[in-house]
């Protein structure tokens, strides 16, 4: 339905809603008018006049009932408005005909009474039928014009003055009705245009939502499929690293390992985004001193900065903040990595500044800067300023997106100040701790890896390459290995074993709709023991991540390095 037809339907609906009350009210006033004139004019005229009025009322009510309860389509609305115009014209004609006998000689009070009744009905019609000018004019003109002419026919100056007043009143009423009609029509047009815009916006939002879900599904599927061979490659490279190799072969292995490490970093960034979008990560704020963090960041980035001929200054800070230490470290590391990547001359400054009850951690660089129109975009996924060719050396464009999400989880404001050619400043504001206390001594990181010799490990995966690579690596660590492709296969192969396995390493997504959680449960149930388990997955879908997190099972994400697998395996075996 176009806008014009929709407005027509609204006019018909409004008129239809007022007809019954208008027709009934007009006949009641006609009865009062007849009662007032009873005995003053010929009763035959009054009775004929009332009879005609009653017939008009019955006609209008019959037309009203014929359209009552029906859905007003544009054709039906046009038909109803035609009926409304005819009914209004008949009603106006009946009232106008009263001018033929309701001006008894020398009865000025009755003249005013009749004219007052006509004007009162005209005002009522103005509000009832003003949304459709033809309906109003159909009543007003045949009722008011004879009343005015009847006054003129009396010939007295007073009657002429009243007739002139009616003419002025009529002009004002006609102008008001036109304005009221125009306002109504414009309001309805705007209403339907807005509804159309809302409908279009809703469709666009649904399309964006569908596209976003499709993108997420595609990334999850593509990420899982790519992680499988990368995972196997890392395990094979880890196995080769433990072999005696010629110097040339070891150099080649080092280059291959570096390429694999780059791919790992990309996959970790995608995984971080998936976990953040899934709500699988929650901030755990606590008091943390900043001195150790700033020193770690300085030591980590100093070689890269000096290799590019830049300067690096990390301003000491003795303050403590209340925040999630892992989040803060990841944010500062990402901001530093971004600064190092884009700065080609000058230097980088990492420092803090108190701002009332908060502490601002800021990274200043002398890089190319960011244009004002791009400053909002740099926090979006995969957006990279000044990298239209998608140079892999400049990353994936996820670092600042991760920063924005982590800051949002901590409800910590992010600030970006930048001018093209003058460098940039990225900062995060964190609440100061209630009292800056010395940090408690932390357990040393990177504890020695325990021995796995003699451990019985069952590995379940439906990828032959991954099974082979994992088996070779575990056997290199002197483990006894049982490989399987499903829960049933694992239980059957373990049936010949004289003892329960020491650990389970299982892929999450398996063939036939089976998943790693059900496999772990099946093996544990077979031996009636709470066997330590590691779940390995390449899934990045938010639903999968939440399901795995809810299970409480230790999880590793593909692709992973051989030392990561060894640390995790010794960890679960140690309880």
BELFENMO-V53525 format. One line per field, one symbol per residue. phi: phi as a letter, one per 40 degrees, with the letter a starting at -180 (. if undefined). psi: psi as a letter, one per 40 degrees, with the letter a starting at -180 (. if undefined). burial: I if it has 24 or more other ideal C-beta (glycine too) atoms within 12 Angstrom, else O. A space follows every 50 residues. Layout:
phi: ???
psi: ???
burial: ???
This chain:
phi: .ccccccdcccccccccbccccccccccccccccccccgcbccccccccc ccccccccccccccccbcgccccdcccccccccccccccccccccccccc bcbcdfbdccdccccccccccccccdccbccbddcccccccccccccccc ccccgcccccccccccccdcccccccccccccccccccccdccccccccc cccccccccccccccccccccccccccdccccccccccccccccbcdccc cccccccccccccdcccccccdccccccgcbbcbcacaccdccccccccc cdccccccgbbbbbccaccbbbacdccccccccccccccccccbagabbb abacbgcbbccbbbbbccgbcdcccccccccgcbcgbccfccccgbgbdc ccdcccccccfbcbbbbabdgbgbbbabbbcccdacbccccccccgcccc cbdgccbbbbacbcccdcccdccccccgccbbbabaccccccccccccac ccabbbcccbcggcbcccccccccccbfaccdabbbabcbcdcccccccc cgccbbbccbccccccccccccccg
psi: hiddddddddddddddeeddddddddddddddddddehedihdddddddd ddddddddddddddddeheihgidddddddddddddddddddddddeded efgiifgdddddddddddddddddddddedegdddddddddedddddddd ddddeidddddddddddddddddddddddddddddddddddddddddddd dddddddddddddddddddddddddddddddddddddddddeihiidddd dddddddddddddddddddddddddddefehihgiihhiedddddddddd eddddddefiihhhhiheiiihihdddddddddddddddddeheibahhh iihhgbeihhhihhifaeihideedddeeihehhhffdefhdeeaefedd dddddddddefhhihhhihheeaihhihhihiidhhihiihihiifiihi ieheihhhhhiehdddddddddddddefihhhiieidddddddedeieii idihhhidhiifeiidddddddddddefighiihhhiehehddddddddd deihiihiiiidddddddddddde.
burial: OOOOOIIIIIIIIIIIOIIIOIIIIIIOIIOOIIOIIOOIIOOOOIOOII OIIIOIIOIIIOIIOOIOOOOIOOOOIOOIIOIIIIIIIIIIIIIIIIIO IIIIOOOOOIIIIIIIIIIIIIIIIIIIIIIIIIIIIIIIIIIIIIIIII IIOIOOOOIOOIIOOIOOIIOOIIOOIOOIIOOIIOOIOOOIOOOOOOOO OOOOOOOOOOOOOOOIOOIIOOIIOIIIOIIIIIIIIIIIIOOOOOOOOO OOIOOOIOOIIOIIIIIIIIIIIIIIIIOIIOIOOOIIIIOIIIOOIIOO IOOOIOOIOIOIOIIOIOIIIIIIIOIIIIIIIIIIIIIIIIIOOIIIII IIIOOOOIIIIIIIIIIIIIOOOOIOOIIOIIIIIIOOOOOOOOIIIIII IIIIIIIOIIOIOIIIOIOOOOIIIIIIIIIIIOOOOOOOOOOOOOOOOO OIOOIIIIIIIIIOOIIOIIIIIIIIIOIIIIIIIIIOIIIOIIOOOOOI IIIIIIIIIIOOOIIIIIIIIIIIOIIOOOIIIIIIIIIIIIOIIOIIOO OOIIIIIIIIIIIIIIIIIIOIIOO
